[in-house]
Every structure is written in structure tokens, then in C-alpha cells.
Amino acid sequence: MVDFRLSEEQKMLQQLARDFVDEEIIPNASKWDLESIYPLEAIKNASDIGLLTVKIPEKYGGGGMGSIEDVIISEEIGRGDPGFATAAGSTILASYPIITGGTEEQKEKYLSKTANGVIASYCVTEPNAGSDVRGIKTEAVRDGDEYIINGSKMWITGAGHAEWFFVLAYTNKKAGYNGMSGFIIDADSEGIELGKKEMNMGQRCSDTRSVTFTDVRVPIENLIGGRENDGWINAMKAFDHSRPAISSHAVGNARGAMEEALKYSKERETMGKPIFNHQSISFMIADMATKIEAARLLCWKAASVLDNGNRNTLEAAHAKRFAADTCMEVTTDAVQVFGGYGYSEEYPVARRMRGAKVYQIFEGTSQIQRLIISRELSSK
């Protein structure tokens, strides 16, 4: 039996996230975006009340909950601001390869840090390797009880504030995907250089920059899982966990835009009546609501499949593709409802529209999600 009712605990988590968003994110989101302020204090506050660590096992200080709880919270955070959602989500993404494939010692050391509010970054993308992960050039060479890492990563979220990085590098380049390994690299290691903070189209409060590794020495115990050459598989498993949440961020941003458009349409009058009473506007908002409902259900299904112990690669790809595209469509329509005011940064729909675009790009573009979907269908 399929049951969409939330438990009392889930309702409490949802309300906790909703209250945090209303009190700490929405009042500050415009300033953070316009001035490119990294919301460090708010991220730590969200972590302190357990909103960012629900999927860290209890034994390491986290909530020990499932993906359903994660997507419920993520939608509310996305409703607050897409940039904050991305900035706050970088650490758990970096933590997933440890959760899914790390040694007990690695989990104890680094997941405990995550649960205590330490920020981390996921370093896979490179200047010439985004969707094609096989194209990365970063290499790790064994030298006694250490590895020497050389390479550059690009578009790394949270890099300027991270205390450690998850880094994907080749240990056997001839083997392609099967020659990649995952490493935990402490941010204060000698040989790490951070690039400038990128000025992006949207989500400007999120810190995004390059990270260069030059002869960085990493102890052998920081090879994730203690095994070479299974880093790519583990890195991709991380996306099965993170994509339902990222998709829910997109749903939340779309929902926030729709709510703002609905409110405005009831206040703004033309031809003697609120514009909501014009069918051209009310139907537009009705379509927004339907798309958001559909996107949410895809997110919940992807999370539910994972919580039931099954591989959710197909379901996560459906959710990511549809939620990202829906977010772009809904925020664009919200700007249209606002008319000329929507094009002004004085109103939040402009920020939401700018922040929506990257959902179609990061953590696998919408085109890559279609590739995954078609591949998964062909293998059935």
C-alpha cells in the first residue's frame, strides 16, 4: 500500500525546517545574494538543530534518518533560497562517499566532524571534465605510506570554507573509470591553492571556486575504503543519495516562486480586478502547482526506493531531470506574472529564476539525466 501521510516525527521536522527558513533564510536571502555573502552562521545554525545531518548515522553524531526525511527538509530549505540550499548541502555531498564506502576509522573521524558542523567539499569536476568524468586529469601516485596528488578541480562548492575535501583522482589512468580512487584531503595540507570566488549568474551566496593540488601528500589511511580503483563507483553512489535532496531543493525554489506569484496576483489589479481573476494568470499558476506536485512525488519516490534498500539510480535521475526543468519553468513563469517588477531585483522571483538555472547543470545536467534514464531503461 502506498501511503503519502507523514509521521508525527516527519511533520515536526518539516515544521522545524519551515520555521528556520522563515526566521533565518528568507529575511536575509536577498542581501546574501546581492552582496555575495557566504551564510556561514546560518549554515552552522541549521546544522546545530539537525537539519543538515539527518543522514549521518547516529553513532557518528547525526540524525540517523532516511532519505524521505532528507527530501522533506530539503524542499523547505530550497523554498528559503536556492543559494543557501546549495551552500548548506556541500558537506553532506562530500560525506556520502564515506558513508557508502569509507572505513570505520574514516567514518569515525570525518563523519563526526560533519555532524559537528565542519564544512567539506566534493571535488570531482575539472576545467575540462564535467559531465565526462572519465576526462579528469588529477592523479594520485603511491609513495610509501602516502599518495602524491596533482591536479585541478573546478566549480567546487564551499571550497573557500571547507576543512576537508573528497577528491576523485586516477590511480591507474589506463583503466579508465575503473582506475579512479577517492581520497579525503584535509584543506590545510601543503600544496593546496584556492582560486577566486566565482561570480555566478545566481546562487551568489554559495562559495564556488577552483582548487589546485600540487604535490599534495595524503596519508594512505585517507584512501576511501582502503582500496584503490573503486572511487568512481563510490562517487556515483553518492549521487543516488544526493540527487533526491538536490531535486527537492529545486522543488522548494519553484514552490517559493509560485507562492510569491500567487500572493502578488491577488494583490495586483488590472482592468478593475486582481490579475489572478484573469484566466491567463490563474491557469499559469495552476500549471505551476501541478508541475511542483509531480516533481515532489518523483523526489519522494526516489527517496523511498533508497530507504527500502534498493538502488534508485533511475528514480533519482527522473527526479533530478524533472525537478530541475520544472524549477526553471516555474520561476520563469513567476517572473512573467510579476511583469516588469519581476525583472527587478527588488522582488525575490528574479533571484529565484537566476538561482534555478544551475539545477539543470550541476550534479549531472538534465541531458545527462536523460542519458541515465535511457541507459537504465535499456538494461531492464
KEKE-3310 file (N, C-alpha, C; in steps of 0.2 Angstrom, whole numbers, plus 5000, padded with zeros to 4 digits):
npx = (5004:5003:5007:5005:5005:5013:5023:5022:5034:5040:5032:5036:5049:5048:5041:5050:5060:5053:5051:5064:5068:5059:5063:5077:5082:5074:5072:5085:5090:5090:5100:5111:5113:5114:5126:5135:5137:5143:5134:5138:5136:5122:5122:5129:5120:5109:5114:5117:5104:5101:5096:5104:5111:5104:5106:5118:5124:5118:5128:5139:5135:5125:5108:5103:5093:5082:5081:5069:5066:5076:5073:5061:5065:5074:5066:5060:5071:5075:5064:5067:5079:5088:5102:5107:5103:5111:5124:5123:5122:5134:5142:5137:5136:5149:5152:5145:5152:5160:5151:5145:5156:5167:5180:5179:5186:5188:5175:5172:5181:5179:5165:5160:5165:5158:5145:5147:5146:5157:5163:5163:5169:5165:5175:5176:5173:5182:5192:5191:5183:5168:5153:5158:5166:5177:5186:5194:5210:5217:5229:5234:5248:5256:5267:5277:5270:5261:5251:5254:5246:5241:5233:5219:5204:5187:5173:5170:5159:5158:5172:5180:5178:5179:5185:5189:5192:5183:5191:5192:5203:5214:5222:5226:5227:5226:5215:5204:5187:5188:5200:5200:5201:5195:5199:5201:5206:5213:5210:5220:5232:5248:5252:5240:5230:5218:5206:5199:5184:5170:5160:5144:5129:5118:5113:5123:5127:5133:5148:5159:5173:5189:5200:5217:5229:5245:5258:5253:5253:5245:5240:5240:5230:5219:5214:5199:5190:5200:5204:5211:5205:5191:5184:5177:5164:5160:5159:5148:5138:5136:5129:5116:5111:5112:5105:5090:5088:5094:5086:5074:5077:5076:5062:5058:5062:5055:5042:5042:5043:5031:5022:5025:5021:5008:5003:5006:4998:4985:4985:4989:4981:4972:4962:4951:4951:4959:4974:4974:4962:4960:4960:4971:4982:4978:4977:4991:4997:4990:4996:5009:5008:5003:5015:5024:5019:5020:5034:5038:5033:5040:5053:5050:5048:5060:5068:5061:5063:5077:5077:5071:5081:5085:5093:5092:5095:5089:5076:5081:5087:5076:5069:5078:5080:5067:5063:5072:5070:5057:5058:5065:5056:5045:5050:5053:5040:5035:5041:5036:5022:5024:5027:5035:5040:5045:5056:5065:5077:5072:5062:5059:5057:5066:5079:5076:5074:5086:5094:5088:5093:5105:5102:5099:5111:5122:5128:5125:5119:5103:5103:5112:5105:5094:5102:5106:5093:5088:5098:5096:5083:5086:5093:5084)
npy = (4994:5011:5025:5042:5049:5059:5054:5059:5063:5066:5077:5086:5088:5094:5106:5111:5114:5123:5134:5138:5142:5153:5162:5163:5162:5168:5181:5186:5182:5190:5200:5192:5186:5198:5204:5194:5186:5173:5162:5158:5158:5155:5143:5135:5136:5129:5117:5114:5112:5101:5100:5098:5086:5074:5062:5057:5043:5039:5035:5042:5055:5060:5062:5050:5046:5044:5045:5050:5059:5068:5073:5080:5090:5096:5102:5112:5120:5124:5131:5142:5148:5146:5147:5147:5134:5126:5130:5125:5112:5106:5099:5087:5081:5079:5070:5058:5048:5043:5038:5028:5020:5021:5017:5011:5019:5030:5035:5037:5048:5058:5059:5062:5074:5081:5080:5089:5101:5105:5110:5103:5099:5093:5086:5084:5088:5096:5108:5104:5093:5089:5084:5072:5062:5053:5061:5067:5074:5074:5065:5052:5046:5033:5033:5026:5026:5036:5046:5055:5069:5077:5090:5099:5105:5111:5123:5121:5118:5127:5127:5137:5138:5125:5112:5099:5089:5079:5070:5065:5055:5048:5033:5023:5027:5020:5012:5018:5023:5013:5015:5024:5033:5037:5050:5057:5073:5084:5101:5110:5105:5105:5113:5115:5126:5139:5145:5161:5167:5163:5173:5170:5168:5166:5161:5167:5168:5156:5148:5146:5139:5136:5123:5119:5106:5103:5092:5087:5079:5064:5054:5036:5031:5039:5035:5032:5019:5011:5005:5004:5011:5010:5021:5029:5022:5023:5037:5039:5032:5041:5051:5045:5046:5060:5066:5065:5074:5086:5088:5091:5103:5110:5109:5116:5129:5132:5131:5141:5152:5151:5153:5166:5172:5169:5176:5189:5190:5191:5203:5213:5223:5224:5231:5233:5222:5209:5202:5188:5184:5185:5173:5170:5172:5164:5151:5149:5149:5138:5128:5129:5124:5111:5105:5106:5098:5086:5085:5084:5072:5063:5065:5060:5047:5043:5044:5035:5023:5021:5021:5009:5000:4998:5000:5016:5023:5025:5031:5042:5049:5052:5061:5071:5077:5081:5089:5099:5105:5109:5118:5128:5132:5136:5146:5155:5158:5164:5176:5181:5183:5193:5203:5218:5221:5209:5208:5215:5217:5220:5212:5195:5185:5186:5183:5170:5164:5166:5158:5146:5140:5133:5121:5113:5110:5107:5092:5083:5086:5090:5084:5074:5067:5062:5053:5044:5039:5033:5024:5016:5011:5003:4993:4985)
npz = (5000:4996:5004:5008:5019:5032:5046:5063:5068:5056:5052:5062:5059:5047:5050:5059:5050:5041:5050:5053:5040:5038:5048:5047:5034:5023:5027:5025:5013:5001:5003:5006:4993:4984:4989:4989:5000:5010:5019:5033:5047:5047:5041:5050:5061:5056:5055:5068:5073:5068:5054:5043:5044:5044:5038:5042:5051:5068:5077:5074:5077:5070:5063:5059:5051:5036:5018:5015:5025:5023:5010:5013:5022:5014:5003:5010:5014:5001:4997:5005:5000:4985:4984:4997:5000:4992:4996:5009:5007:5003:5011:5015:5003:5000:5010:5008:5000:5010:5019:5011:5007:5015:5027:5044:5053:5045:5044:5058:5061:5051:5048:5060:5062:5052:5057:5068:5062:5054:5038:5021:5005:4989:4977:4961:4947:4934:4925:4912:4912:4915:4913:4907:4917:4915:4909:4918:4925:4936:4946:4957:4965:4972:4986:4996:5012:5008:4997:4982:4976:4961:4952:4946:4951:4948:4950:4963:4976:4991:4993:4998:5012:5017:5027:5024:5009:4998:4985:4969:4959:4947:4950:4941:4926:4914:4915:4914:4920:4929:4935:4945:4961:4977:4988:5004:5008:5019:5021:5025:5020:5014:4998:4993:4983:4982:4971:4965:4971:4962:4951:4949:4939:4947:4964:4972:4985:4988:4989:4977:4968:4961:4965:4967:4967:4971:4971:4983:4998:5004:5017:5017:5024:5021:5009:5002:5009:5009:4997:4981:4965:4965:4966:4957:4956:4969:4970:4961:4968:4978:4972:4970:4983:4985:4974:4976:4986:4981:4970:4977:4983:4972:4969:4981:4978:4967:4972:4981:4972:4966:4976:4979:4967:4967:4978:4974:4963:4968:4974:4965:4953:4938:4925:4933:4942:4953:4946:4946:4944:4931:4918:4911:4919:4931:4926:4922:4935:4940:4932:4936:4950:4947:4941:4951:4961:4954:4953:4966:4970:4962:4968:4981:4978:4973:4985:4993:4987:4989:5003:5006:5003:4990:4974:4967:4956:4943:4947:4954:4944:4936:4945:4947:4934:4930:4941:4940:4928:4929:4939:4933:4923:4931:4939:4929:4924:4935:4936:4925:4929:4938:4929:4924:4936:4940:4934:4941:4954:4966:4969:4974:4965:4954:4959:4962:4949:4943:4951:4948:4936:4938:4943:4932:4928:4938:4947:4938:4922:4915:4902:4904:4914:4906:4898:4908:4911:4899:4898:4909:4907:4895:4900:4907)
capx = (5000:5006:5004:5009:5005:5019:5023:5022:5041:5042:5029:5039:5055:5046:5039:5057:5064:5049:5052:5071:5068:5055:5066:5084:5084:5070:5074:5092:5092:5092:5107:5117:5114:5117:5132:5139:5139:5143:5130:5141:5132:5115:5123:5130:5114:5105:5117:5116:5097:5100:5093:5109:5115:5099:5108:5123:5122:5118:5134:5144:5133:5120:5101:5102:5086:5082:5081:5062:5066:5080:5069:5056:5069:5077:5061:5059:5077:5075:5059:5070:5084:5092:5109:5108:5102:5117:5130:5122:5122:5140:5146:5134:5138:5156:5152:5142:5157:5162:5145:5144:5162:5173:5182:5176:5191:5186:5168:5173:5185:5176:5158:5159:5166:5152:5139:5148:5146:5163:5161:5168:5168:5165:5179:5176:5173:5188:5191:5190:5179:5162:5149:5163:5171:5182:5191:5198:5217:5220:5232:5237:5254:5258:5274:5277:5263:5257:5249:5255:5241:5242:5228:5215:5196:5183:5167:5169:5155:5160:5179:5184:5176:5180:5190:5192:5189:5183:5194:5192:5209:5217:5227:5228:5223:5224:5209:5198:5183:5190:5206:5199:5201:5193:5203:5200:5211:5212:5211:5226:5238:5253:5251:5233:5229:5211:5205:5195:5176:5167:5154:5140:5123:5114:5116:5129:5129:5136:5155:5161:5179:5194:5205:5223:5233:5252:5262:5249:5254:5240:5242:5237:5223:5214:5211:5192:5188:5207:5205:5212:5202:5184:5182:5171:5158:5158:5157:5142:5133:5134:5123:5110:5109:5111:5100:5084:5088:5095:5079:5069:5079:5073:5055:5056:5063:5049:5036:5043:5042:5024:5019:5026:5017:5001:5001:5006:4992:4979:4986:4990:4974:4971:4955:4947:4951:4966:4976:4973:4955:4961:4961:4978:4986:4976:4979:4998:4998:4988:5001:5015:5006:5003:5022:5028:5016:5023:5041:5039:5031:5046:5058:5048:5049:5067:5070:5058:5066:5083:5076:5070:5087:5086:5096:5087:5098:5083:5071:5084:5088:5069:5068:5083:5078:5060:5063:5077:5067:5051:5061:5067:5050:5040:5052:5052:5033:5033:5044:5031:5017:5026:5028:5041:5043:5048:5063:5069:5080:5068:5057:5063:5057:5072:5084:5074:5075:5093:5096:5086:5096:5111:5099:5099:5118:5126:5126:5123:5115:5097:5104:5115:5099:5091:5106:5105:5086:5088:5103:5093:5078:5088:5096:5079)
capy = (5000:5017:5030:5048:5053:5060:5053:5064:5065:5069:5083:5090:5090:5099:5112:5114:5117:5129:5139:5140:5146:5159:5166:5165:5162:5172:5189:5188:5179:5195:5203:5187:5186:5204:5205:5188:5184:5166:5162:5153:5157:5152:5136:5132:5136:5124:5111:5113:5110:5094:5100:5096:5080:5069:5055:5054:5039:5041:5033:5047:5061:5063:5060:5043:5045:5041:5050:5054:5065:5072:5077:5084:5096:5100:5106:5118:5124:5127:5137:5148:5152:5141:5148:5144:5127:5123:5131:5121:5105:5104:5095:5080:5078:5076:5064:5052:5043:5040:5034:5022:5016:5023:5013:5013:5024:5036:5037:5040:5054:5063:5060:5065:5082:5084:5081:5094:5107:5106:5111:5100:5100:5087:5088:5079:5092:5099:5113:5101:5087:5090:5078:5067:5061:5050:5066:5071:5073:5073:5059:5051:5042:5030:5035:5023:5026:5042:5047:5062:5071:5083:5091:5105:5105:5117:5124:5117:5122:5128:5126:5143:5137:5118:5109:5094:5088:5072:5071:5059:5055:5042:5029:5019:5030:5016:5008:5022:5023:5008:5016:5030:5031:5043:5052:5063:5078:5090:5108:5113:5101:5109:5112:5116:5133:5140:5151:5166:5165:5164:5177:5166:5171:5165:5157:5170:5167:5150:5149:5142:5141:5131:5120:5116:5101:5102:5088:5086:5072:5062:5048:5030:5029:5043:5032:5030:5012:5007:5001:5008:5009:5009:5028:5031:5019:5026:5044:5039:5030:5047:5055:5041:5049:5067:5069:5067:5081:5092:5089:5094:5110:5114:5109:5121:5135:5133:5132:5148:5157:5150:5156:5173:5174:5169:5182:5195:5190:5193:5210:5217:5224:5227:5231:5233:5216:5206:5198:5181:5183:5184:5166:5169:5171:5159:5145:5149:5147:5131:5124:5129:5120:5104:5103:5106:5092:5080:5084:5082:5065:5060:5066:5056:5040:5041:5043:5029:5017:5021:5020:5002:4996:4997:5005:5021:5027:5028:5036:5049:5053:5055:5067:5077:5080:5084:5094:5104:5108:5112:5124:5133:5134:5139:5153:5160:5160:5168:5182:5184:5185:5200:5208:5222:5221:5203:5209:5219:5213:5222:5206:5189:5180:5187:5179:5163:5162:5166:5153:5140:5138:5129:5114:5109:5109:5103:5085:5079:5090:5087:5080:5068:5063:5058:5048:5039:5036:5029:5018:5011:5008:4998:4987:4981)
capz = (5000:4995:5009:5007:5025:5035:5053:5068:5068:5050:5052:5066:5056:5042:5054:5061:5044:5039:5055:5052:5034:5039:5053:5046:5027:5019:5028:5023:5006:4996:5005:5004:4985:4981:4991:4988:5007:5012:5025:5037:5053:5046:5039:5057:5065:5053:5057:5075:5075:5064:5048:5038:5046:5046:5035:5046:5056:5075:5080:5072:5079:5065:5065:5058:5047:5029:5013:5015:5030:5020:5005:5016:5025:5008:5000:5014:5013:4994:4997:5008:4995:4982:4985:5004:5000:4989:5001:5015:5005:5000:5016:5015:4997:5001:5016:5005:4998:5016:5021:5007:5005:5019:5033:5051:5055:5041:5046:5065:5061:5046:5048:5067:5060:5048:5062:5072:5058:5049:5031:5017:4998:4984:4971:4955:4941:4932:4920:4905:4913:4919:4913:4906:4922:4913:4906:4923:4924:4943:4948:4964:4964:4978:4988:5003:5015:5006:4990:4980:4972:4957:4948:4947:4951:4946:4952:4969:4981:4998:4994:5002:5019:5018:5031:5020:5003:4994:4979:4964:4956:4944:4952:4936:4921:4908:4917:4914:4926:4934:4938:4949:4968:4981:4994:5009:5009:5023:5017:5027:5018:5010:4991:4990:4982:4981:4966:4967:4971:4955:4951:4945:4937:4953:4970:4973:4992:4988:4988:4971:4966:4959:4970:4964:4971:4968:4976:4990:5001:5008:5021:5014:5028:5018:5003:5005:5009:5009:4991:4975:4959:4965:4968:4953:4958:4975:4969:4958:4973:4982:4968:4971:4989:4985:4969:4978:4990:4976:4967:4982:4983:4966:4971:4985:4975:4962:4976:4984:4967:4965:4982:4978:4961:4969:4983:4970:4958:4972:4976:4959:4949:4931:4922:4939:4947:4954:4940:4947:4941:4923:4917:4908:4925:4935:4923:4923:4942:4941:4929:4941:4955:4945:4940:4958:4964:4951:4954:4973:4970:4960:4974:4987:4976:4973:4992:4996:4985:4993:5010:5006:5002:4983:4970:4965:4950:4938:4950:4956:4938:4934:4949:4945:4927:4930:4946:4938:4922:4932:4943:4928:4920:4936:4941:4923:4924:4941:4934:4920:4932:4941:4924:4924:4943:4941:4931:4946:4960:4972:4971:4975:4959:4950:4962:4961:4942:4942:4955:4946:4931:4939:4944:4926:4926:4942:4949:4932:4918:4913:4897:4907:4917:4901:4896:4913:4911:4894:4899:4914:4903:4890:4904:4910)
cpx = (5004:5003:5008:5008:5012:5018:5023:5029:5043:5038:5033:5046:5053:5044:5046:5060:5060:5050:5059:5071:5065:5059:5073:5086:5081:5072:5081:5094:5094:5099:5112:5118:5117:5124:5137:5142:5138:5139:5132:5138:5126:5116:5125:5124:5109:5108:5116:5109:5096:5097:5098:5112:5110:5101:5115:5121:5123:5124:5139:5141:5127:5113:5099:5095:5087:5082:5074:5063:5071:5077:5064:5059:5072:5072:5060:5065:5077:5070:5062:5075:5088:5099:5111:5108:5108:5123:5129:5123:5128:5143:5143:5135:5145:5157:5149:5147:5160:5157:5144:5150:5168:5174:5179:5180:5189:5180:5169:5176:5181:5169:5156:5160:5160:5146:5140:5149:5152:5160:5166:5165:5169:5169:5180:5177:5180:5187:5189:5186:5174:5157:5153:5168:5177:5188:5195:5205:5220:5223:5234:5242:5256:5266:5275:5270:5259:5255:5251:5250:5242:5236:5224:5207:5193:5176:5165:5165:5158:5168:5182:5183:5177:5186:5193:5188:5188:5185:5194:5198:5210:5222:5230:5224:5222:5218:5203:5194:5185:5197:5206:5198:5199:5197:5200:5206:5210:5214:5217:5232:5242:5252:5244:5232:5221:5211:5201:5188:5173:5161:5149:5133:5118:5117:5122:5131:5133:5144:5158:5168:5183:5198:5211:5227:5240:5256:5259:5250:5248:5241:5237:5230:5218:5212:5205:5191:5195:5208:5206:5207:5194:5181:5176:5165:5155:5155:5150:5136:5131:5129:5116:5107:5107:5106:5093:5083:5089:5089:5074:5071:5076:5066:5054:5057:5057:5043:5037:5041:5034:5020:5019:5021:5010:4999:5001:5000:4986:4979:4986:4983:4976:4964:4950:4946:4958:4967:4975:4966:4955:4963:4968:4983:4984:4978:4987:5000:4996:4993:5007:5013:5006:5011:5025:5025:5020:5030:5042:5038:5037:5052:5057:5049:5056:5070:5067:5061:5073:5082:5074:5075:5088:5090:5091:5090:5093:5079:5075:5085:5081:5068:5072:5081:5072:5060:5067:5073:5061:5053:5062:5061:5045:5043:5052:5045:5031:5036:5039:5025:5018:5027:5035:5044:5047:5055:5068:5071:5076:5063:5061:5062:5063:5077:5082:5075:5082:5096:5094:5090:5102:5108:5099:5106:5122:5123:5123:5118:5108:5098:5108:5110:5095:5095:5106:5098:5086:5092:5100:5087:5080:5091:5091:5077)
cpy = (5006:5022:5036:5052:5053:5057:5059:5067:5069:5076:5088:5093:5095:5106:5115:5118:5123:5135:5142:5145:5153:5164:5168:5165:5168:5180:5191:5186:5184:5198:5198:5186:5192:5206:5199:5186:5177:5166:5157:5152:5154:5144:5132:5131:5130:5117:5109:5111:5103:5094:5098:5089:5074:5062:5053:5049:5041:5040:5038:5054:5064:5061:5053:5041:5044:5047:5054:5060:5070:5077:5082:5091:5100:5104:5113:5123:5128:5132:5143:5152:5146:5141:5145:5137:5123:5124:5126:5114:5102:5099:5088:5077:5075:5070:5058:5047:5039:5036:5028:5018:5017:5017:5015:5019:5031:5039:5040:5047:5059:5064:5063:5073:5085:5085:5087:5101:5109:5106:5107:5101:5093:5089:5083:5083:5095:5104:5110:5094:5088:5084:5071:5066:5058:5055:5069:5069:5072:5066:5058:5045:5039:5031:5032:5023:5033:5041:5054:5064:5077:5084:5097:5103:5111:5117:5120:5121:5122:5127:5131:5142:5130:5116:5103:5093:5081:5074:5064:5060:5048:5039:5024:5022:5026:5012:5012:5023:5018:5009:5022:5028:5038:5044:5057:5067:5084:5096:5111:5110:5106:5107:5113:5124:5134:5146:5156:5164:5167:5168:5174:5170:5171:5161:5160:5170:5160:5151:5144:5144:5135:5129:5117:5112:5101:5098:5087:5079:5070:5055:5042:5029:5034:5041:5029:5022:5008:5003:5006:5006:5008:5016:5030:5028:5022:5033:5044:5037:5037:5051:5051:5044:5056:5070:5070:5073:5087:5093:5092:5101:5114:5114:5115:5128:5137:5134:5139:5153:5157:5154:5164:5176:5174:5174:5188:5196:5192:5200:5215:5217:5227:5226:5230:5227:5213:5202:5191:5179:5183:5177:5165:5168:5165:5152:5144:5146:5140:5126:5123:5124:5112:5101:5102:5099:5086:5079:5082:5074:5061:5060:5061:5049:5038:5040:5037:5023:5016:5019:5012:4998:4995:5002:5010:5025:5030:5033:5042:5053:5056:5062:5073:5080:5084:5090:5100:5108:5112:5118:5130:5136:5138:5146:5158:5162:5165:5175:5185:5186:5192:5205:5212:5222:5214:5203:5213:5215:5215:5216:5200:5184:5180:5183:5172:5160:5162:5160:5146:5137:5132:5122:5110:5108:5105:5096:5081:5084:5087:5083:5073:5063:5059:5052:5042:5035:5031:5023:5013:5007:5002:4992:4983:4975)
cpz = (5000:5000:5009:5014:5029:5043:5057:5068:5062:5049:5057:5063:5050:5045:5056:5055:5041:5043:5054:5045:5035:5043:5051:5039:5023:5021:5026:5016:5001:4997:5004:4997:4982:4983:4991:4995:5008:5019:5031:5044:5052:5045:5046:5061:5062:5055:5064:5077:5071:5057:5042:5039:5047:5043:5038:5051:5063:5078:5079:5074:5075:5067:5063:5054:5040:5024:5012:5019:5026:5014:5008:5019:5019:5004:5004:5014:5006:4994:5000:5003:4992:4983:4992:5003:4997:4993:5007:5014:5003:5005:5015:5009:4997:5006:5013:5003:5004:5019:5017:5006:5010:5024:5039:5053:5052:5043:5053:5065:5057:5047:5055:5066:5057:5053:5067:5068:5054:5042:5026:5010:4994:4978:4966:4949:4940:4927:4913:4906:4918:4919:4911:4911:4920:4911:4912:4922:4931:4944:4955:4963:4971:4980:4995:5006:5014:4999:4988:4975:4968:4952:4950:4947:4950:4948:4958:4974:4988:4999:4998:5010:5021:5023:5028:5014:5001:4987:4975:4960:4953:4948:4947:4930:4915:4909:4916:4920:4931:4937:4943:4956:4971:4987:4998:5010:5013:5020:5019:5025:5013:5002:4988:4989:4979:4976:4969:4967:4965:4956:4947:4944:4943:4958:4972:4980:4993:4986:4983:4969:4964:4965:4966:4969:4968:4973:4983:4992:5006:5011:5018:5018:5025:5011:5005:5004:5009:5003:4985:4970:4959:4967:4963:4955:4964:4974:4966:4963:4977:4978:4969:4978:4988:4980:4972:4982:4986:4972:4971:4983:4978:4966:4975:4982:4970:4967:4979:4979:4966:4970:4981:4973:4963:4973:4979:4966:4962:4974:4970:4955:4942:4929:4928:4943:4947:4947:4940:4944:4934:4922:4914:4914:4929:4933:4923:4930:4943:4938:4933:4947:4953:4944:4946:4961:4961:4953:4961:4974:4968:4965:4979:4985:4976:4980:4995:4994:4988:5000:5011:5004:4995:4980:4967:4959:4945:4941:4952:4950:4935:4938:4948:4939:4927:4935:4943:4933:4925:4936:4938:4925:4925:4938:4935:4923:4929:4939:4929:4923:4936:4936:4925:4931:4944:4938:4936:4952:4966:4974:4970:4969:4954:4952:4961:4954:4941:4945:4953:4941:4932:4941:4938:4924:4931:4945:4943:4928:4917:4907:4899:4911:4912:4898:4901:4912:4905:4895:4904:4911:4899:4894:4907:4906)
residu = (MET:VAL:ASP:PHE:ARG:LEU:SER:GLU:GLU:GLN:LYS:MET:LEU:GLN:GLN:LEU:ALA:ARG:ASP:PHE:VAL:ASP:GLU:GLU:ILE:ILE:PRO:ASN:ALA:SER:LYS:TRP:ASP:LEU:GLU:SER:ILE:TYR:PRO:LEU:GLU:ALA:ILE:LYS:ASN:ALA:SER:ASP:ILE:GLY:LEU:LEU:THR:VAL:LYS:ILE:PRO:GLU:LYS:TYR:GLY:GLY:GLY:GLY:MET:GLY:SER:ILE:GLU:ASP:VAL:ILE:ILE:SER:GLU:GLU:ILE:GLY:ARG:GLY:ASP:PRO:GLY:PHE:ALA:THR:ALA:ALA:GLY:SER:THR:ILE:LEU:ALA:SER:TYR:PRO:ILE:ILE:THR:GLY:GLY:THR:GLU:GLU:GLN:LYS:GLU:LYS:TYR:LEU:SER:LYS:THR:ALA:ASN:GLY:VAL:ILE:ALA:SER:TYR:CYS:VAL:THR:GLU:PRO:ASN:ALA:GLY:SER:ASP:VAL:ARG:GLY:ILE:LYS:THR:GLU:ALA:VAL:ARG:ASP:GLY:ASP:GLU:TYR:ILE:ILE:ASN:GLY:SER:LYS:MET:TRP:ILE:THR:GLY:ALA:GLY:HIS:ALA:GLU:TRP:PHE:PHE:VAL:LEU:ALA:TYR:THR:ASN:LYS:LYS:ALA:GLY:TYR:ASN:GLY:MET:SER:GLY:PHE:ILE:ILE:ASP:ALA:ASP:SER:GLU:GLY:ILE:GLU:LEU:GLY:LYS:LYS:GLU:MET:ASN:MET:GLY:GLN:ARG:CYS:SER:ASP:THR:ARG:SER:VAL:THR:PHE:THR:ASP:VAL:ARG:VAL:PRO:ILE:GLU:ASN:LEU:ILE:GLY:GLY:ARG:GLU:ASN:ASP:GLY:TRP:ILE:ASN:ALA:MET:LYS:ALA:PHE:ASP:HIS:SER:ARG:PRO:ALA:ILE:SER:SER:HIS:ALA:VAL:GLY:ASN:ALA:ARG:GLY:ALA:MET:GLU:GLU:ALA:LEU:LYS:TYR:SER:LYS:GLU:ARG:GLU:THR:MET:GLY:LYS:PRO:ILE:PHE:ASN:HIS:GLN:SER:ILE:SER:PHE:MET:ILE:ALA:ASP:MET:ALA:THR:LYS:ILE:GLU:ALA:ALA:ARG:LEU:LEU:CYS:TRP:LYS:ALA:ALA:SER:VAL:LEU:ASP:ASN:GLY:ASN:ARG:ASN:THR:LEU:GLU:ALA:ALA:HIS:ALA:LYS:ARG:PHE:ALA:ALA:ASP:THR:CYS:MET:GLU:VAL:THR:THR:ASP:ALA:VAL:GLN:VAL:PHE:GLY:GLY:TYR:GLY:TYR:SER:GLU:GLU:TYR:PRO:VAL:ALA:ARG:ARG:MET:ARG:GLY:ALA:LYS:VAL:TYR:GLN:ILE:PHE:GLU:GLY:THR:SER:GLN:ILE:GLN:ARG:LEU:ILE:ILE:SER:ARG:GLU:LEU:SER:SER:LYS)
# end
